[in-house]
């Protein structure tokens, strides 16, 4: 299998790869924190880029890598004196370093991620120590030119214990002019010693306008951008997934089905379950589970706060949420149901229960909560 056809674990289906994305939406504070350190000559050798999935962590890592490989040190006077302070991570796409990064040919950049199993052609579930040990050769080969070396670890959450220890050793004894960028969705799960040796850039959930701009930047013409933003929980990556799988229409169907509760339109429920249970619709079943959870959480939030979240994610949603959760007590019941239903769906998928029966059983359990 050639490098061009290898699966990339850090790519979101239907969206450009982070190395192909030059604009970071809604994360100006994190970008500025890095620039301030760079301009002050206090560039740390380890950076932990954390935050929820789909908020631009990998895009920021690639932007920082491109910037470091294309930008002289601020204290490098050179022939014409010190360069002016950098005000942006942006690098001209035609810059030689940017072109090399885009093609995957820059000698000063190493991307550590889950490898492909040679026997199956599929991605392994973790970053192995064998992959991490390749860094030794990378630093040995790139040391001769004296340039900066950048490593992107995406994601650090997927390092197996031995690979994590290999990264820790590099953070403890960093090679000269090396910068490690660790992407993490759940930094609390990393070794405390890794976290303590990195400066953290924490990315926040994206606001709706930022998600809309991210979708536009990814070349996605979403029919329901407000709905996607409302359901994506601040994640541009999740909004892209919802758009690709018809999430807005499926959520509208769930709202219409919940509107028949507490009686529940059984023929409609059966049709939904049978459609999702068809062979080859695994992604749609996962999406259905996600949207059921989002709807129940939005119901619970309405009861807890006394008002439905805005904007509406489907026609008639606000009235439905207020009717199903009129009190804080109802909110607690819905929150508990969401937790129970999520566990049942995960267990049912793990033991390969009939998908249609599992979905129907889930809807009947939800009906009980709606009935009080």
N, C-alpha and C positions, 0 to 999 in steps of 0.2 A: 504494500500500500504506500503510495507516494505521500510526501508531506502535504501536498495540495489537497489530498482527499482525506486526510486524517480528521476524525471528529475533534471538535474543540470544546472542552468542558466549560470554557468561560464565554461561550457565545449563546445569546438568547435567540431562539428560533424566530425568524422573521425580522430580525433587527441587524444593523451593521455590527461587526465586531468592535469592541472598545478601542482597538488600535486605529480603527477607521473613523472614529468619532472625535472631532476636534473641539467640540463645544461642550462644556460642563454646565448643566442647568441647575440653578438653585443652590449651589454649594460654594458661593463666593467666599464665605468666611473661612472654610477649610483651605481653599486655594490661597487666600491671602496669608493665612498663618504660615503656610509653607514658604511663600515668597518672602515674608518678613524674616524668617530664619535664614533663608538663602542670602538675601541682601545684607544681612548683618554679619555674614561669615560664620554663622552658627549652625551649619548644616549637619544635622544628626545623621549617623550611619544607619539607623533603623527607624522606619516609619510604619505605624500600624494604622491602616485606613479602614475604619470600622463604620458600622451603621446597618440599617435594614437592607434586605436584598432589593436590588433594582433601583437604588438611589444614586448610582453613578460612581461607586467605589472603583471598579475596574477602569472606567473611563478616566477618573482622576489619576490612577496609578500610571496608566499609559501616557497621559498628558505630562505628568511629572517626569517620567522616564525620557520622553522626547525632549522636554525642556532641558533636563540635565545634560543630555548628550549633545545638545546644540548650542548651549549657552556657556560662555567663558565664566570662570570664577570671578566674583565681584572684586577680589583683591588682586586680580591678574592685570597689572598695569599695561603690559604689552607695549607696542611701539607708540600708540597714541593715547596712553593714559588709561585709567580705570574706566570700564564701561558704565553707563548710567544705570541706576537701580532698575531691576526688572519690575514691570508693572502688571505683567500677565504671563500665564503659562503658555500662551499661544506661540506656536512656531510655524513659520511659513511652510506649507506643504511641499514647496519646491526646495527647501533647504536640504542639502545632502544627507544630514542625519535623519531628517524626517522621512525622506524617501527610503533610506535603509531600514528604518524602523517599520515602515509600512510593508516593506517586502520581506521582513523577517530576517534581514541579512546584516544587521548592525552588529559588529564584533563586540561592542561594549554592553550589549543587552542580553540577559538570559531570563527566560520565562519558565518558572517552575510550576507545573500543574499536573493533574492526574494523567498518567501515561496510558497508552493503548495496550491492551493485552494482545500480544502477537498471535496467540492461538485463536482467539475469538474475533479479533478486530474491533472489539468494543472497549469502552473506557473502563479502567479499573476504578474501584470504589474509593481509593485513597491514593495520596502521593507517597510513593515508596521511598525507602532509604536509598535505593539504587539511583533513583532520579536525583535526589538531593546530593548524592556523592558526585554527580556530574559537575557540580559547582566548582569542585577542586580543579578540574581540568579547565573550566571556563576562566577562573582567576589566574591560573598558570599561563594560559595562552594569551590572555588580554593584558597581562602585566607589562609586557615588553614595550608597548607604545606609550605607557605612562598616562593614558587617558582615564577618564572616569568610567567606572563599571557599575551597572545598575541591574538589580535582580528584582523581578516581580514574582511574588508568590501568590497564586490565585487558585484556590483560597487556602490560607493558613489553617483553616478549620479542617481541611482534608489531609493534613500531614499525619502519617502514622507515627507512633511514639519514637521510633528510631530516626525518622526523617525530621521530626520536631527537634530532637536532640542535636542533629547535624546543623540545623538552622540556628539553634541556640549557641552552638560553639562559634559560628560565624559572627553572631551578634556580640559575643563576649570578646572575640579576638578578630575584629573586622579587618579585612585586607585594606591596604591604602587606597584612598579615593573610591571606596565602594559604598553604595547606598542600597539598602534592602527595603523594598516596599511590600508590606504584608497586607493583603486584602483579607478582611475577616467579617463574616456576618454575625458571629457570636464570639466576641473576644473573651468573654468570661470562661469559655471552654479551653482557651489556650493555656500553655504553661505560664504560671505567674512570672517565672524568670524571663520568658520571652516578652511578656507585656512590659515588665519593668525596664527592659533595655531598649524600648522603642518610644518615640514620641507619637502620640495618638492624634490623628485627624478624624474626628467623628462627624459623619455625614448625617444630616437630618432628613426625615421624610419630606418628600417634595410637595409643594403646594400645587393646587389644580392648574394654575397658569404654567408652572414649570413642567408639569407632566404633558400639557398640551404642546408646549414648545419642543419637548423631547420627542414626542410622537411625530411632530412635523419634521424635526431634524433627522429622524430615522426613516423618513420617506413614507410614513403611514398616514393615509387619509382615513381617519376614523369617522364613522357615521355618527357616533354618540360620544364625543370627547368628554362632555360633562359627566356622563354616566361612568365612563372608564375611570375618570379621575376620582369620582366618589367611591368606586369599588376597589381601587388599586391600593388603598391604604398608604399613599405617599410613595409608591414604587412605580417608576417608569417601566421597569422590566415587567411587572405584573400587568400594567396597562397594555403593554405590547402583547403579552400572552392573551389577555382578555379579548383584544381586538382580533387577533389571529383566529381564535376559537369561537367567535360569535358570543362573547360573554354578555354583552349588553342585552341581546335578544333573549338569552337563556335566563338572565336575571329578571327580565320583564315577565317571562313565563312563570317563574317562581312566585313573583309578587301576585300575579293573577291567580295562581293556584292557592296561595296562602289567603287570598281574599275570600275564598269559599269556606274557610275554616270559621267555626269549629266543625261544620258538617263535613267538609272535604269533598270535593268533586272527584269521586273515585275513578270514573272513566278517564278523566284528565290526568290523574295521578298515575294510573296504569300505563297510559300512553307515554308519559314522560319517562317512566321507569324502563319500559320496553325499548324506547328509542336510545336511551343511554346505555342499555345493556347489549346493544348490537356488537358483533365482532369487529374489532379494529377501532373501537371508540374509547379506548382507555383514557386518552387525554380528556375527552369530554366528560367521562365519569369523574376524573380528578377535579375538573373544573366545576362540575355539579356539586361535589362535596365542599369545595372552596366557597361557592356562592351560597349554599345553604348555611354555612357557618357565618358568612358576612351578613346575611339577612337576619339571622337570629341575634347576632351581636348588635345590629342596628336597632332591632326591636328592643333588646335589653337596654341599650343606651337611651332610647326614647323614654322608657319607664323610669330610668334612674334620673334623668335630667328634666323630665317633664315636657320635652319638646323633641320632635324628630330631627335628625341631622339634615343639614342642607348642604348642597342642593339635593332634590329628589334624584334617586338613581333609576327610577322607572315611574311611569304615569300611575298616580294613585297611591304611591308608596307612603307618603306622609300620613294620609288618613288611615291606612292599614296599620302602620307602626303604632299610632296613637290608640287605635282600637284594641290591638292585641296586648299592649303593655300600658295600661292606664295608670299604674301605680308602681312605686318602688318594689313592692312585694312581687308583682308580676315580672318586673325586671330581673329579680333574683332567680325566679323560676326559669325564665328564658336563658339566662346565663348558664344555669346548671344543665339545662337541656342541651345547649350548644356544646358544652363540654362532654356530656354523655354521648351525644350523637356522633361527635367527632371520634371518640374512642371506639364506638361500635363500628363505624365505617372503616377505620384503620384496621381493626381486628378482622372484619369481614373480608377485606381485600387481602390481608395477609394469609388467611386460610382458604382463599379462593371460594367463598360462598357465591351462590348464584347472584349476579349483579342486580337483576330485576327484583328478585325477592328482597335483597338487602336494601335497595332504594325504597321499595314499598314499605318495608318494615320501619325504615327511618321516618318516612312521611307519617305513618300511623302513630309513631312515638311523638312526633311533633304535634299531631292533632290533639293528643291528650293534654299537652301543655296549653294549646289554644283554648281547649274546653274548660280549662281551670281545674 
